[in-house]
């Protein structure tokens, strides 16, 4: 009786444990292999039509995740065709937006992004090469991605940024090639990057006060960032946005000053709710909510006009009547937008991350370096996308969950 109870408990635990993307793929392939073998085994004696058939049983959950080599071997053995909808999850969300981190390195030390003690940088040999980045990008674009954003770290510190931009900009089917940057050196790069195919720029800037900039970033350079914003507008980049992470008692008194930037400039200023990541000392009381931001701005400028946003838009977009630009709010903490999420992330070390706030990752770098074909990579991507949850946890749970610092995930 005790043994039976123990076995039942073990089976229940096995059945309810969430599988990793590699475990899910292994189970799927095992089922396909078993199904394929049964389909080609002739039956000696036909069974009566009325005889009850046993229900199909799922393949057992692997006790340990298979290695990448084992996974590729299993894929080759089953010869499973590539999934038809690689980028569609179980909730019907089609992922058409890929963010690729080019480096973990940065020339600033922003408090909400980089832990004060710094991070252990991965050796260059662990990061994706230019050829690997282009290969992955080409695969995702062929599967339906039409927007790629280059992030970091700070993407402009990567020496081959211009060449990468040219190669990515030439991908057939890609509509938008964007970059998120701190703007320190963008001023002298943006014209060439635009000619190479870049058509959208997001510049991170959390204060308009030079002394406060030095405090927040632990570096100098405020004037250079302001020059980069002006230069991006001057050369005619299609979309120029300024990302502002609001922190109570730090820069929330500057909201209206940022809004003033949109009076005569075709600029989008985006206020971002402070989000928890490893090492950024997040607290609820530091966060300024979307409703509070909007109320503060409307008290100064009057009622904002809401724009028509597509379902996949992460920001709530508004204009101040009579202003040339626009104002947006990214409400990840108080009004999440998971239902329309169309984003996937590839980090500098080649790990695919399907949710910004989720710890689950799978290495495309390891797969490529183990000899994976494009079809095999599609299986790995599809398994990860299938595991994406319907929505992220609440802020307190996110803060308590082990994740990477923002600088390693890619902004």
N, C-alpha and C positions, 0 to 999 in steps of 0.2 A: 504493500500500500504506500509506504514511504517512498520507494523507488518510483512508483507510478506517479505520485504527486510531484516528485522532483523532476521527472521527465516532462510532465505536463507544464510545470513552471518554466523549464528550460525552453520548451517549444513556444510557450507564450511570449517569453522574452525575445526569442529569436524572431518571432513573427512581428513584434511591435517595434523592434529597433530600427531606426532610420538608416537606410543604406547610403553609403558614399556613392558618388557618381561612378567610380570604377567598379564597386560591388554591384550596382544596378546593371551596368553594362555586362558584367560577367554573368549575372543571372539571366539576362535577356539572351545572351549568346548561347548559354547552356540549354535554355528552353528551345531555341531555334535548332540547335544541333540534335537534341533529343527528338524534336518534331520531325526534322528532316530524315533521321534514321528510320523512324517508325513509318514514314510515308513511303519508303522504298523497300520495306520488308514485306514480302508477299504472305498473305494469310493462308494457312493450310486448310482450315475448315471454316467456312463462312459462319458467322454468328447469327443467330436468329434476330430478326429486326426488332422483336419485342424485348430482347434481353437488356436490362439496364446496363449502361456503360459507366465505368468509374469516372469520377470527376478528375480533370487534369490537375496535377499537383505542381506547385511552383518549384523551381530548382532550389536546392538548399542554399541558404545564405553562406557565403564563404566566411570562415572563421577569421581570416585576415585578408585585407585588401590585396588583390593580386599585384605583382610588380608590373611595371610598364611593359617589360619584355614578355611576360606571361600574357598580358592583355593583347598585345599585338599578335602573339602566336595564336591565341584563341580566335582572334578576328580573321587571321589568314586561314586557319583551319576550317572555320564555318563558311568562309567566303560570303558573309552576309552582305547584301547590297546596302549601299549608303542610304540612310534615312531620307525620306522625301521632304520632311519639314524639319530640318536641322535646328532652326532657330525659333520654333514655336513651342511654348511650354504647355503644361497640362491645364492651364487656365486660359488658353487660347491667345496668349500675348505673343505677338510676332516681334522679334528683336531685330531692329533695323539700324541700331546705333551702337557703334563699337568705340570704346575708349582704349587707347593704347599708350601705356606709360613707356617712355623711351629711356628713362634713367631714374635711379634713386637719388642722384646727387642734386644739390640745390645751392644757390649762392645767397640765399636768405635762411633765416632760422625762425620762421613765424611760430608764435607760441601755440596756436591751435593745431598746427600741422606737425611740427618737429618737437619731440620731447626735449626738455632742457638739457638732459645728459647726452643728447644726440642718439644716433642709431648705428648699428653695425651694418656697414654697407656690404652688399654682396660683391664678390670679386667679379671683374669684367667678364670672365669666362662663364659665369652663371647667368649673364644677361643675354637677351635675344640679340643676335647679330642683325645687321640691316637686311640680309637675304631672308632670315627667318621672319622678321617683321613683315616684309613684303609678301612672303608666302602665306602667312596667316591672314593678312589683310585681304589678299586675293581670294582666298578660300571663303572668308566671311562675306565679301562683296558678291561672289558668285552665288552664295546661299541667300542673299537678300538684303544685306547691309547696304545702306545708301549714304550713311554719314559716319565719318571717322573723326575722332578728336585725339590729338596728340597731347599727352600730359607728362607729368614727371612725379616726383622731383621737379626739376625745372628743365623742360625740353630744350630750351635754347642753349644749354651748356653742352649738348651733344654735338660733336664736331661735324657729323655727317647729316645734320638736320636738313640742310638745303637739298642734298642729293636724295634723301629719304622722301622729302616733300614732293620732289619731281616724280619719283617712281610711284608714290601713292596717288598723286594727282592724275596720273595717266591711267588709272584703273577704270576700265569700262563699267559703267553702272553706278559709280560713285558720284553723288551730287554735291555733297558738302565735305570739305576737308578743313577742319578747324584746329585751333591750338589754344590751350590754356596756359598762361605764362604770368610770371610776376612782373614782366615788363622792364627789368633792369637793362637788358641789352637788346630788346626788340626794336628799339628806335633805328638801329643800323642794319637790321635784318629784314624788316617787314616788307619793304618794297620788292626785294628779291624773292621772298617767300610767296608773295602774292603772284608774281609772274610764274612761279613754279606750280601754282595751283591752289594755294591757300586762299579761302574765301570767307573765313570767320575767325575772329580773334576775341578771346576772353582774357582780360587783364585783372589780376587780383590786386586790390588796393583797399585797405581797411581804414585808412585815415587820410585826411587832407592836411594834416598838421605834421610838418617835417620832424619835429622832435618826438612826436608820438609814434611816427613811422619807425624811427630808430628803436624805440622802446619795444614795439610789437614784433619787429622783424629781427632785432638784435644786430642790425646792419644799417649803413647809410644808403642813400640812393633815391630818396623821394622824388627829387627833381627829374631824375632819369625816367622814372615810371610815368610821371605826368607828360613828359616829352613823347614817350612811346604811345600814349593814348592819342595825342595830337597827331603824331605821324601816321598812325593807322587810319585815322579819319582822313588825313590829307592825301594819302595814296589811293584812297577809294576802296578799302576793304569793305565788302558787302555788309558784314555784320560786325559791329564793334560793341563789346559789352564790358562793363566793369563789375566785378564780383566783390561784394562787401560782406564779410562775416561780422554780424553785429554781436557785441558782447556788452552786457549791462555794466555800466560804470566805467567802460573803457572807451567806446566810440559811439554809443547810442545817442550822444548829444550832437552828432554830426550828420544825422539822417537828412535833415533839410538842406544842408550844404551840398550833399551829394545829389539830391534831387535838382538843385539849381544848375548842376552841370548839364542837365537835359533841356534847359530852357532854349538854348540856341544851337546845340549840337545834336546831330542825329546819333545819339548814344543811348544805349540801354543800361541803366544802373540796376543791378540785381542785389537785393538785400537777402542774405542767407541766414536762417536760424542756426545758431551755434550747435554743432553736432558732436557727439562723443566718439573719440577714437583713442587708441592706446597712447598714454603719455600726455594728453592735453588737459588734464585736470578739469574735466567737464563737470558742471553742476547745474541743476535746474535753475537756480537763482541767477546764473550768468546769462541765461537764454532770454532774448527778447522775442516774444511771439509775433506771428504775422499780424494778428488783430491789433496788437499794440503799435506795431510799426505803422500800419495803415492809418490808424487813428491819429497818430502823431503828425504824419504828413498831411492828412486832410485838415487838421486844425490850422495848418499854415497855408496850404495851397487850395483848399476847397475840395469838393468831392472829386475823386479820381474816376476816370472812365475806363471800364473793363473792356479789354480786347477779346476777340473770339479766339480761344486757344484750342489747338487740336488735342485729342484725348491723350496723346503721348507727351504733351508739353509738361515739363517738370515745374515751371514757374507759373505764377498767377500774374498776368501781364496787364499793366494799366498805362494810361497817359494822363498827364496833367493838361487840361484844356489849354490850347494855345502854345504848348511847348513842342519843340521839334523832335525830342527824343521820347523815351518811355521809361517806366519804373516797374520793376518786377519783384516778386517775393517768392523765395524758395522755402517751402513750409514743411520740410522733411520731418520735423518733430511734432508739430501740432496738427497738421492736416496732410498726412502722407499721400503720395500719388502712386502707390504701388499698383493699383488696378490698371493703370495705363503704361506701366514701365516697359520701355523697349530697349533698355541699355544692358550691355555686357562690358566687362572690363578685362583687359589683358595687362598684367603687371610687367614690370621691366624684366623680371626673371622668367617670364613666359607662363606664369600661372593664370588660368582663366578663373575669374570671379564673377558669379552671376548676380550677386547682390552686394551693394556697397557695405551694408551693415552685417552681412553674414560671413562667418569664418571659413566656409567651405571653399576649397580651391582644387583645381586639377591642373597638372603641368602639361602644357602643349609643347614646351621646350623639350622635356624628357622624351615625349612621344616622337617628335621630329628627329631627335638625335639618336633614337633607337631604331630609326628607319621606317617610321609610319608613312603609309601612302596617304593621299588626300582623303580617300574614302574612309580610311581608318581614323584619321583626325576628325572627320565628320561624326563618326560613331561616338568618339570621346566627347565632343562638343554637345551632341544631342543628349547624351546621358547626363551631362552637367546641367543643361538647360531644363531637362525634365524634372530635375530635383529642386528647381527654384520654387520658393514658397510663395504663397498668395500675397503675403505682406510681411514687412519687417516687424520686429518687436517694439515695445514701448521704449522711450528714451532711457529709463532706469535700467531695464534689462540689457539694452545695447551697451550701456556704460559698463555693465558688469561682465559682458561677454568678451573673451579674449579675441582680439582682432589685431590687425597691423596698424601702425601709425599711418596717418593720411599720406605722408610723403612716400611711403612704400606702395600704397594702394594706387595712387594716381588720382589727382583732384578732378 
